[in-house]
Amino acid sequence: MITTLMIKGTVNNIRHIRTCTKFWSAGQLVVLTRGLATSSSRNREDSWFKSLFVRKVDPRKDAHSNLLTKNEESNLYKIQFHNVKPECLDAYNKLCEDVLPSIHADKYYPCELVGTWNTWYGEQDQAVHLWRYRGGYPALTEVMNKLKQNQDFTAYRKERGKMLMSRRNQLLLEFSFWNEPVPREGPNIYELRSYQLRPGTMIEWGNYWARAIGYRQHNREAVGGFFSQIGDLYMVHHLWAYKDLQSREDTRNGAWQQEGWDEVVYYTVPLIQHMDSRIMIPTKASPLQ
């Protein structure tokens, strides 16, 4: 009985295998075709599904810089960072005091010295200069060409080169919602806060800080706000003035007591890749004291 059932089962299995084999031989092309059609259909569905999550690019008719800066003005700024040999810092400052104010005061050059400082806390033995060119890039080019003919400036650069370990600069535009830097009396200390933003986030940064600057005007601490055009890109510089370090601490803590400041910080911090702070002391030649 058991043997008979086993034999019948084996025969049925063999018949099933033969049937499947015949079906595969006869319908192989159909199965493959159906598989390809199904795969193609799935790819189209996947592509459509993914398109729901792809960020569409809004068409723009203007550069980001034109959306962020003062359109009615064409001021260009240049910030210079000079790393001075420690033993030469006093001589370097004296050299700058003899030459830079004369360029600032001479109407022949369409530029102004906004401020000049030595770093107190941050990168040591460093000088920072901020220039403004009224008229944008043409004014910058005009100044450069005229200074090439200035023998005193040529001698200054040659002597300065002996005192420096390295130097770098950036060309900047000013945010429309910041006040233009103007000379102020001292004594003050200055803080330059520099932010390296993630590419593509400058507009978002500007939108938040257009609101945030209102929280930081009560003690006249806001001096200027700039973003880079040439040099390190997506770089923002905020320049602040305080009477001393304790005044800085009190002013910054006071901002947290204002409703809305915490929200600005919450949404702008994720936009930053890197940031640093310099506390700077103005030199005698600086219009910002």
C-alpha positions in Angstrom: 0.0 0.0 0.0 2.7 2.4 1.1 4.9 1.3 -1.8 2.0 1.9 -4.3 1.4 5.5 -3.0 5.1 6.3 -3.2 5.3 5.1 -6.8 2.2 7.1 -7.8 3.7 10.2 -6.1 7.0 9.8 -8.0 5.1 9.5 -11.3 3.1 12.6 -10.6 6.2 14.6 -9.8 7.9 13.4 -13.0 4.8 14.4 -15.0 4.8 17.9 -13.3 8.5 18.4 -14.2 7.8 17.4 -17.8 4.9 19.8 -18.0 6.9 22.7 -16.6 9.8 22.0 -19.0 7.4 22.0 -21.9 5.9 25.2 -20.8 9.3 26.9 -20.4 10.4 25.7 -23.8 7.3 26.9 -25.5 6.8 30.1 -23.5 10.3 31.2 -22.8 10.1 34.3 -25.0 6.7 35.3 -23.6 8.0 35.1 -20.0 11.1 37.1 -20.8 9.1 39.7 -22.7 6.7 40.1 -19.8 9.6 40.4 -17.4 11.1 43.2 -19.5 7.8 45.0 -19.8 7.3 44.8 -16.0 10.8 46.1 -15.4 10.3 49.0 -17.8 7.0 49.9 -16.1 8.6 49.8 -12.7 11.4 52.1 -13.8 8.9 54.6 -15.1 7.0 54.4 -11.8 10.2 54.8 -9.8 11.2 57.8 -11.9 7.8 59.4 -11.4 7.9 58.7 -7.7 11.4 60.1 -7.3 10.4 63.3 -9.2 8.0 64.1 -6.3 11.0 64.6 -4.0 13.4 66.4 -6.4 13.8 70.1 -5.6 12.8 72.1 -8.6 15.0 75.1 -9.5 13.2 78.4 -9.6 14.0 80.4 -12.6 15.9 83.6 -11.7 16.5 86.7 -13.7 19.1 88.2 -11.4 22.2 87.2 -9.4 21.9 86.5 -5.7 24.3 89.3 -5.0 21.9 91.8 -6.6 19.1 90.5 -4.4 21.1 91.0 -1.2 22.9 94.2 -1.6 21.9 97.9 -2.0 20.9 98.2 -5.7 21.0 102.0 -5.7 24.6 102.0 -4.6 27.6 100.2 -6.0 30.1 100.1 -3.1 32.7 97.4 -3.2 34.8 96.5 -0.2 38.1 94.8 0.1 39.2 93.1 3.4 42.9 92.3 3.8 44.4 89.9 6.3 48.2 90.3 6.9 50.0 87.9 9.1 53.0 89.9 10.4 56.3 88.6 11.8 55.9 89.0 15.6 59.1 91.0 15.9 57.9 93.4 13.1 54.4 94.3 14.3 55.2 97.7 15.7 57.2 98.7 12.7 54.4 97.4 10.4 51.8 99.5 12.2 54.1 102.6 12.0 54.6 102.1 8.3 50.8 101.8 7.7 50.1 104.9 9.8 52.5 106.9 7.5 51.0 105.7 4.2 47.4 104.5 4.4 45.7 107.7 5.8 47.2 109.8 2.9 45.6 107.5 0.4 42.3 107.7 2.3 42.4 111.5 2.4 43.4 112.0 -1.3 40.3 112.5 -3.5 42.5 111.4 -6.5 41.8 107.9 -5.3 38.1 106.8 -5.2 38.6 104.7 -2.1 38.2 105.1 1.7 39.9 103.3 4.6 37.0 102.1 6.6 39.1 100.6 9.4 42.4 99.0 10.3 43.0 96.8 13.3 45.4 94.4 15.0 43.9 91.1 16.2 43.8 90.9 20.0 42.1 87.5 20.4 42.1 85.0 17.5 44.9 84.7 15.0 47.8 86.5 16.6 50.2 89.1 15.1 47.6 89.8 12.4 46.6 93.1 10.8 43.1 93.6 9.2 42.3 96.4 6.8 38.9 97.2 5.3 38.6 99.5 2.3 35.6 100.8 0.5 35.5 101.6 -3.3 32.7 103.9 -4.3 31.9 103.0 -7.8 32.4 99.3 -7.6 34.9 97.3 -9.7 35.8 100.3 -12.0 36.8 102.3 -8.9 38.9 99.4 -7.7 40.7 99.1 -11.1 41.2 102.9 -11.1 42.8 102.9 -7.7 45.1 99.9 -8.5 46.3 101.6 -11.7 47.0 104.9 -10.0 48.8 103.3 -7.1 51.2 101.6 -9.6 52.4 105.1 -10.5 52.7 106.2 -6.8 56.4 105.8 -5.9 55.7 106.2 -2.2 53.2 103.4 -2.3 55.6 101.2 -4.3 58.2 101.8 -1.6 55.7 101.0 1.1 54.8 97.7 -0.5 58.4 96.7 -0.8 59.1 97.5 2.8 55.9 95.9 4.0 56.8 92.6 2.2 59.9 92.2 4.4 57.6 92.2 7.5 54.9 89.7 6.4 54.7 86.0 6.6 51.5 85.7 4.5 48.6 87.8 3.3 45.2 87.2 1.7 42.2 89.3 0.7 38.5 89.1 -0.3 36.2 91.4 -2.3 32.9 92.0 -0.5 29.5 93.5 -1.0 27.4 94.9 1.9 24.0 93.5 2.9 21.2 95.9 2.2 19.8 95.6 5.7 23.0 96.6 7.5 24.0 100.3 7.9 27.0 101.5 6.0 30.1 101.6 8.2 30.8 105.2 9.3 33.7 106.6 11.4 33.1 106.4 15.2 34.9 107.7 18.2 36.5 105.3 20.7 37.7 103.7 22.6 36.1 100.5 21.3 37.0 97.0 20.7 35.8 95.3 17.5 34.6 91.8 16.8 34.8 90.4 13.3 32.6 87.2 13.2 33.2 85.3 10.0 30.8 82.5 8.7 31.5 80.0 6.0 28.1 79.1 4.7 27.0 76.0 2.9 26.8 76.7 -0.9 23.3 77.8 -1.9 22.2 79.2 1.4 23.2 82.9 1.1 19.6 84.0 0.3 18.2 82.1 3.2 20.9 83.6 5.5 20.0 87.1 4.3 16.3 86.6 4.9 16.8 85.6 8.5 19.4 88.3 9.3 17.2 91.0 7.7 15.0 90.3 10.8 17.8 89.5 13.2 19.6 92.8 12.8 16.7 94.5 14.6 17.6 92.6 17.8 21.2 93.9 17.7 20.9 97.7 17.2 20.1 98.8 20.8 23.7 99.6 21.8 24.8 100.7 18.3 27.0 97.6 18.2 26.3 96.7 14.6 28.9 98.3 12.3 28.7 96.4 9.0 27.7 93.2 7.3 29.3 91.8 4.2 29.4 88.8 1.9 32.2 87.7 -0.4 32.3 88.0 -4.1 35.9 87.0 -4.8 38.1 85.0 -2.5 36.6 82.5 -0.2 33.0 82.2 -1.5 29.9 81.9 0.6 31.7 83.8 3.3 29.9 86.3 5.5 31.5 88.9 7.8 29.7 90.7 10.6 31.5 93.6 12.2 30.5 94.7 15.8 31.8 97.4 18.1 31.8 97.2 22.0 33.2 99.3 24.7 35.0 96.3 26.2 34.7 92.5 26.6 32.2 92.8 29.4 30.0 95.1 27.3 30.2 92.5 24.5 29.1 89.8 26.9 26.2 91.8 28.3 25.0 92.9 24.9 25.0 89.4 23.5 23.2 88.0 26.5 20.6 90.7 26.2 19.8 89.6 22.7 18.5 86.3 24.1 16.0 88.1 26.2 14.2 89.4 23.1 11.5 87.3 21.6 12.5 85.9 18.2 16.2 85.9 18.6 16.3 82.3 19.6 14.4 81.4 16.4 16.9 83.2 14.2 19.8 81.3 15.8 17.9 78.0 15.5 17.4 78.4 11.8 20.7 80.0 10.8 23.1 77.6 12.6 22.4 74.7 10.2 23.5 77.0 7.3 27.0 77.3 8.7 29.9 75.1 7.8 32.5 76.9 9.8 32.8 80.1 11.9 35.4 82.0 13.8 35.6 85.2 15.8 38.4 87.9 16.1 38.6 90.5 18.7 40.4 93.5 17.2 42.0 96.7 18.5 41.9 99.7 16.1 45.3 101.2 15.2 45.9 105.0 15.3 45.2 105.3 11.5 41.7 103.7 11.7 38.6 105.9 11.2 36.7 103.3 13.3 38.1 103.9 16.8 
